[in-house]
Amino acid sequence: MSNSFKRAVLLSLRATGMFSALTHLRRRDKLVILCYHGISLRDEHLWEGGLYMPVELFRERLAFLKKWGANVLPLGEALVRLAEGTLPPKSVVITFDDGFYDFYLHAMPALKDFNFPCTLYLTTWYTRHRLPVFTLMIKYLLWKSGQPEFADSDAREHAVARYSEQADAEGLSPELRDRVARQLAERIGLDYDAMLEERMFQLITPENAVEAARAGIDIQLHTHRHRTPHDRDLFRREIADNAKFVQEITGREPKHFCYPSGVTSEEFLPWLRECGVESATTCEHGMATRSDDPLLLPRYLDGCAVSELDFESWLCGIR
């Protein structure tokens, strides 16, 4: 089915009032967990529109949720009520992955303005290092270079893999990796110091995280080093290191987890249970139901390519 035909069908359904009718049928005892990653500081949404959006678009999404009458719930409450079968109509949870500075700068004020709760799945190693995430910065710089060989996203991925492999082989420290990124930026004529000042691709600091927690942001688990090793002890260490940092910030033991990069595996499930994790969200599209494994909960990844019509159709349960 072509995108134009799908759009025509959705427009027809909405125009005839079927969106509202189908919402009552398809959204009963189901939960939409929205997934966001980043709010652009510059032009990141033009580079990776699936991960970044302008703050204006994010605010439009929140305004739509308010106008649509969504019941935006805290994650913990929503999951308890999902299990009990007591979800209110149009139940929605808002989640952010990673914990980049752009969340603190742009998303937090927007959420406060609309009085919406939010869960932040925070990866914690970079919070103690005031440096950009190396792979993201390299990937962005290759895109900014405008060179034809890096016009394709797959080509950029391969190039970033080569940069990472070389840095690993040479045992480069985070500071030396950052020097590699600076040299690349200088070669393509970008002011790297300005990018550092704006904190592009940097995670929030511990101080930012404390402020977020005090403001009511629900900070939860996303591993310490943004990886999920296929080794039980290393996997459990990722969770333990992550949980220790989060608990120091919030004063509460985190119980909810998000898979970095959406990478899931059946072998992870018993390891998560051993760590006391009660829920885990994926990047698989879908609405969460009582029959879902709580450690494999689907979400809806919002982004620049998602029209308001598509967004509404997902909220209604039609898509």
N, C-alpha and C positions, 0 to 999 in steps of 0.2 A: 504494500500500500504506500503510495507516494505521500510525501510530507504535505503537499498542497491538498490532496484529498482528505488526509487526516484533519488538516486545519479546517477545511470546509465542513466536515462532519461535526467537529467540536463547536464551530460557530453556530451551526444549525441547532445543536443540542442546547447551547446556552441561550440562543434566541427564543427557543420554544419553552424555556423554563425547566428543561430536563436536568440541567446541572443541579438545581436545588432538589428536585425529586430524587435523583440518583444519589445525592449526598446522604439522604436519610436511609437509603437502601444499602449502599456500599460502604458507608463509614461507620456503621454500627459496630461497636466494640473493636474498632481498629484505630491505630495511632500512626500519624505521620511524623517521622523524625527528620527534620530538615538538617542538611549538612552544608556547612560553609567552611572555607579555608582562609581566604584573604580578602582584604579591602584595599584597593589600589592606593599607593602613595604617589605614584606617577602614572605610568601607562601599562602597568602589569596586566590589566584586563585585555589589552590589545595583543599581548604576548601569549597569555594563558587564560583565556576567557572561561575555561571550565573551573579554574581554581580561584580567580580573582574577579571582583566586580567593583565598579565605582561606588563610592559611598552613597551617591544619589540614588542608584538602583537599589542598594540594600535598604535604604530608607523607604523607597517605594514598596518594597516587599513587606516591610513591617506595617506600613500604612494599609496595604491590601489586607493583611491578616486582621488588622483591627476592623476595617470596614466589612470584611467577610464574616466577622463574628467568631473568629477562631478562639478556642479556649487554649491559650498558650500556657502549658503546665511545666513546672520543674521536672527534670528527668526522673528523679527518684519517685516522686508522687505519681507521675504518669505510668511508670512501670508497675507500681503496686496496684493502681486502679485498673490497668490492663489485665493483670493476673486475676483480679477480683471480679472483672466484668462490670466495673462501675465508672468507666470513662464517660465524661460529659460529651455532648455532641461536638463535632469538629475539633477534636483534640489534636494539638500540635506541640512538639518539642523543638526547640532551636538549639543546635549544637555547632560549635566551632572546633576544628582540629588544629593542633600544633601550638598555637599561642604566640603568633607573631605580633610585633609591636603595632602593626596596623589594626589589630583587634582592639588593643588598648586605646589607640588614638581615635579611631573612627567608629568601630562597632559598639563599644561600651557606651559612649554617649547616646548613640541612636537607640540602643536597647533601653537605656534609662528614660529617654524621652517618651517611649511607648509603654514603659513599665512592664516589659516582658522579661521573664526569667531566661537564663541561658546556661548551658553547660559548656565549659571549655576543657577539652581534652588536651592537657599540657604535656609536651615532651620537654624534658628538663635539663639535659646536658648543656645546651646552648644558652640557657638562662643565666648561667654563671660565666659565660664567655661573650664579651661585647664584640662579637664578630658576626658577619653575615654567614648564613648557611652556605658552605662552599659550592655544593653542586647547583643550588638554585641560582646563586650569583653568576656562576660560569654560564649556565644555560641562558640566563637573561642577557648577559653580555654578548654571547654568540648571536642571539637574535638581534640585539641592537647594532651589531657590526654591519648588518645589511649585506653581508657577503652571500653570493648565490649558493655556495655549498652548504650554508647553514639556514637556508630559507625553509627547509622541510624540518618538521619537529623530530622525525625519526633520526635525521642526520645530526641534529643537535644532541639528541640522546646518546648517540654513539660517540660523539665528540666528548661529551661530558664524562662518559664511562672511561674514555682514554685518559682524560685529565685525572680522574679519581684513581685509576689503576697506577698511573705514574707516580702520583703523590703517595699512594700506599707503598709502592715499591721503594721509594726513596725515604720512606719513614718521615714525611714532612709533618711538622707540628701544625696546630691550627693557625699559628701566626705566620708560618711560612706558606701555608696554603693561601692565606689571605694575601700574601705578597704576590703570589701567582695571579690571583684575581685582579689585584691592582695593576700589575703589568699588562694584563689583557685589556683592562679598561683604558689605560693610557695609550695603548696601541690603536684603539678605535676612537680616541679623542673624547673620552668621557671623564668628568671630574669625579674621581673615586672618593675624594674626601667629602664632597657634597652628598654622595650616596650614603656614606657612613654617618654623616650628620643627620640625615633623614631617617636613618636606621632601617634602610631597605634590607629585607630578608633577614632581619635580626629578630630574635625572640624577645619577649618581655623580660625585664630584669626581675630578680627576686622582690625588689621593692614594688615594681609594677604589679606583680602577682599578689602581693599582700594587699595592695590597694584594691585590686579587682575582687579578691575574696571578701574584703570588708564592704564592698559595694554590692555584694549579693551574688556575684558570679560563682557558679558551682564548678569548682576546679576538680577534674578527675584524671584518670590514668591514660597515658599514650606512649608508654615506655620511656626510659631515660635517654636512650641514644637513637630513638626513632628506628628501631629494628626489631624483628621477631626471629631470633635464632632458632634453628631446628635442633636445638640441644636443650634438654630440660633444665639443666643447671644455669646455663646462660640466659635462657628465657626467664626463669624465675628471678635471676639477678636483675634483669631489665625492669621487671615489675617491682621488685623490692626497692631498688634505687629510686625509681620513679615515685613510689608510694611514700618513701621517707621524705623526699623533698616536698611533696604535696602536703603531707601531714604537718610538716614544720610550718608551712605557710598558712594553712587553714585551721589547724588544731583538730581536724577530723580525719578519720581513716577513710581514704577513698575506696569505693566499692565498684565503680563503673569504669569500663575500659573501652577504648576504640583502637582497632587494628591499624597500625601505621601503613599508609599506602593501600589500605584495604586488603592486605595480604592475610588470608585465613587458611587454616588447616585443621583437620580433625584432631591432630595430635596436640594442638594448643589447648583444647577444651579442658581436659583433666588438669593441665598445668595451671590454667586460670582458676579453676575451682580450688586447687591446692593453695593458691594465693589469696583466697577469700573473695574473689571477684564475683559479683552477683549478676552483672550484665555486660555485654560487649556488642558494640555496633560495628557494622560493616559498611562497605560502599556499594552494596547490592541494592538496586532500586526495588522498592516495595513498601507496603504498609505493614507495620508490626501488628501481629495478632497473638491471641492467647496460645495458639498452637506452635508458635515459633520457639525454637530453642533460645532462651534468654542470652546465650553467649554468641548468637548469630543473628542479631536483629538487623533488619534492612533499614535503609534510610533513603531520602531523596536528595541527591546532590544538585543544588541550585547553582546557576551560573549565568554568564552573559548571554549564552545562546538560548536560554529558556525564556520564551515569551510569557507575558502575563496570562495569556490564554492557556498555555501549557501548565503554568504554575497553578492556576485555578483548577484545571482538570485533574492534576495530581492531588490537590487538597480535597477535591470532591470524591476521589477514588475512582474516577472514570478511566484514567490512563492505565 
